Amino acid sequence: MNSISPNLNLMIKACEKASKVIIRDFGEVENLQVSKKGPKDFVTKTDKRAEKIIIEELSKSKKNYSFITEENGKIFNKNKDIFWIIDPIDGTTNFLHGIPHFAISIALQIEDEIVTGLIFDPIKNEIFYAEKNSGSFLNNTRIKVSKKSQLDECLFATNNTGISTAYPILNLRNSGCAALDLAYVGCGRFDGYFNGSINIWDIAAGKIIVEEAGGKLNDVSDLKINKIDIKAGNPYIYEKMVEILNKF
């Protein structure tokens, strides 16, 4: 890999360890589809196990950073101004149904700013990461947002419901994994992404990956925990996307 910080190295190791549990359990989901209890409780346990592993690994830094997590909310340590933001499995519905499209998302927030982000797709073995002023990468290759500028050439992602009727002009996909949607904007697979109400752990890592890949985002600097309105895209299509969203 290119030169990375100790914090990012720690995030990578945490993802690699948690992914072993996630991949193992994903292999069991199909077998559980026929059981009376169903796989939902099983997936919830996988989510919690993965989060516990990630927290334990990140805590090895000895810097006593605090945490914001999907399963446990805010966990305050001695350092109350720096947070690890964790989503152990973004795309749990996909996971639940045996669809191999989900990811681990970890970000580091210092003084209300996301400075490091990591999104790891354990099934495809793709690791997207970015650090402030250092660019964005997929595995060991530098990535950039797309250069498309015409709406009819673009592919957009969203997790909003009713997408086909609400925004008929945009070519849309709902992949079920916001973290990977933003990572895909960062590497040019998607040209834009939007969601009117989403959680910080779903988008924190993706935010800096898009930014460092040359993309544009609306101001989400207040970094609320829930109900965040986010719009992201390449700089050539962003304003056109926002105009369409405002119109409809």
Secondary structure, DSSP 8 states (H G I E B T S, - for coil): -----HHHHHHHHHHHHHHHHHHHHHHHHHHHTTSSS-SHHHHHHHHHHHHHHHHHHHGGG-S-EEEEETTTEEE--SEEEEEEEEEEEE-HHHHHTT-S--EEEEEEEETTEEEEEEEEETTTTEEEEEETTS-EEETTEEE-------GGG--EEE--TTHHHH-TTS-EE--S-HHHHHHHHHTTSSSEEEEEEE-HHHHHHHHHHHHHTT-EE---TT--SS-EEEEEE-TTTHHHHHHHHHH-
